[in-house]
Amino acid sequence: MDSYIDICVLPMPELADAHILNTVYSKLHLQLAALKTGGIGVSFPEVDEKKHSLGQCIRVHGSKNELEALMATRWMLRLHDYASAGSISSTPTGVQHRVVRRVQVKSSPERLRRRLMKRQSVSEEEARQRIPDTIAQKTKLPYISVQSASTGQRFKLFISHGALQPAPSTGTFSAYGLSGKASIPWF
C-alpha cells in the first residue's frame, strides 16, 4: 500500500454530511465490487468512535496502479458537487498500521428468526425458542448505511478501526475495502 487518495465530503447546507458520505461510500463499494482486485482498502482518518462518527473523509489505500485503475473508471463523475477526491499521493514512511474491519451485529432477532425459518424450514414457534429477544446486541460503533451490490438490500455497515500496530499485516480486502486481517497504513 504505497499510495492513497483522500475523498472528502463538501459541506452542503441542504444535505447532512453523513448522507453524502453514505452515497460516496456506496458508489465506491460498487466500483470495488466491479474491479475485484482485493488490493484496495479504506479507512476513515477522522473517525471518532466516542462520538460514533466516521468523519467526513474516506481514505482509499492501495498500489499506485490499482488506484489509477480505480480513478480511471470515473466512478465519482456524478459526485463532484458533493465530494472531492485528492490526487494519488505516496503513503508516508514510518507510519503505524491498523486493521479496519466490518463488525456484524446481531441487532434484529426477528430478522434472524425469518432467516432460520427460511433456511431450515422450522416453524415460527421453534424459531422463537431458538432465537430469543435477548440475543439482540447493541453497539456504539460508527456505521455507514449502504446498499449491497449483490443483494440490493440496504443495511448498516458497522466499522471498527483496530489497535495500532507497528508492522503491516497482509491479506485481501472485500468489495467494501475492509478486511479482518489486512492492515492499512494509519496517518
N, C-alpha and C positions, 0 to 999 in steps of 0.2 A: 504494500500500500504506500506507494511513493508519492501519490498525488491526492488532491481533494478539490472539491468545489463547494462553496457555501451558497445556499439558496435561502434567501431571506424574504419574509413577508413584508410587503409595503403597507404602511398604515392607510387604512380605508375607514373613514368615519361611518359609512353605512354598513360595513361588514365587520364581524368580530375577527380578530387575528387568528383565533383557534379554527374558525370556519375556513379561512383561507389556507392555513397550514394543513388541515384535513384534505382539502381539494388538491393542493400541490403534492402531498404525500401519496394520495390515491393515484394521481397521474404518474408519479414516479414508480409506484408499485406496478402499474400496468406495463410500463416500459421495461422494468426489470424482469417481469414475467415473460415478456416477448423476447428479450435478449438471451435469457437463460445462461448467463455467464457464471454465476455463483461467486464471482470475484469482486462484487461491488457491495460495500457495506455502508450503513448510515449511522449517524449519531446526531445528538441534539446538544450542541455546545452550551446552550443557555438553560439546560434542564435544571429544574428546582423541584426535587421530589417532595420537599416540605410543603410547597405551595401547589403540588400536583400539576405542575406546568412543564411542558416541553420547550417553552420559549417560542421564539419567532423565527428560528433558523434551523435548517436541515443541512448537515454537513455530509456530503457524499464522498466516500473514500474508495480508492481503487488504484490500479495502474494508470498511467497517463493514457495508454492506448485504449483501455476499457472506458475511461471517462470521455475520451474523444469520440468513441463509437456511440456512447450514450447520448452525448450532446448533438451528434450529427443526425440523430433521429428527429430532432426539432420537437421533442415531446413537450417543451414549455411554450410552444408557439402561441397558444391562446391564453397563456397565463401572464404575459408580460405586463399587464396592467395591475396585477395583484402580487407578483413576486419578482425578485431579480436574482439572477444567477451570476456569481462572480466568475472570473476566469479560472481555468485549471491552474492550480498552484502546487508547488512542491511541498510535501509534508516536512515540517521542521525536524531536525535531528535531535536526538537525546530526549525524546518525549516518552511519557509513560503510555500504557495501553490499558484498554478495558473491553470487556465483552458487553455488547448491547444486545439484549435478547427480548424475545416475546415471553410474556407470562400469561398463561391461560388460566383464567379464574372461573371456578365453578360457581357462578353467581345466580343461576336460574335453575332451581330444582325441577320446575315444570318443564323446561326445555329438555333437561336430561331425562326426565320420565318419558316424554314423547319419543325421544331418540331410542331409549331402551325398548319401548313398546314396538316401534317400527323395526328395529334390528333383530330383536329376539322374540317377537310375536308373543309378548306377555300381556296380561290384562292390565287395565289401569290400576286396579286394586293392588296387584302384585308389584307393579312399578312404584306405587306409593310406599309400599312396605320396604322395598329395596333402596329407594332414594327418598329419605325423609326431608322435610323442610329444613332441618338443622344442618344439612350438608352445605348450604349456601355459604360462600366465602365473601368477605368484604376486603377490598384492597384500597389503598390510597395512592397507588402508582399512577403516574400520568398516563394518558392514553390518547390515541388518535382514532377517530371514527372513520373507518374505511369500508369500501365495498370490495369484496373478494373478486378477483379476476376469474376464478374458476367456477364459483357457485352463484355469484351475483348478489349474495346476501351482505347486508350492512352489519357491522359489529364493531365493538370497541377492542382495539389492539393495545393491550397494556404493555408498556415498555419499561424495562429495568436496565439501568446503567450499572454494571457490576463494579466491584472494587478495582482500584488502580493496581496495575501490576507492572513490574519493571521491564518485562520482555513480552514480545508479541506471542500470541498463540495462533496456530494455524487451523484452517477449516474452511468450509464454504458458507456462503450467505444465501438466505432464502430470497424469494422474489420480493420480500418486504425489506431486504437489505439488513436483516437481523440474523444472528447466529447464537447458538448455545455454547459454541466452542471457540470460534474465531474472534479475535480481538481487532479493534480499530485503534489507530493512534489517537491519544487524547491530549488536546492542547487548546 
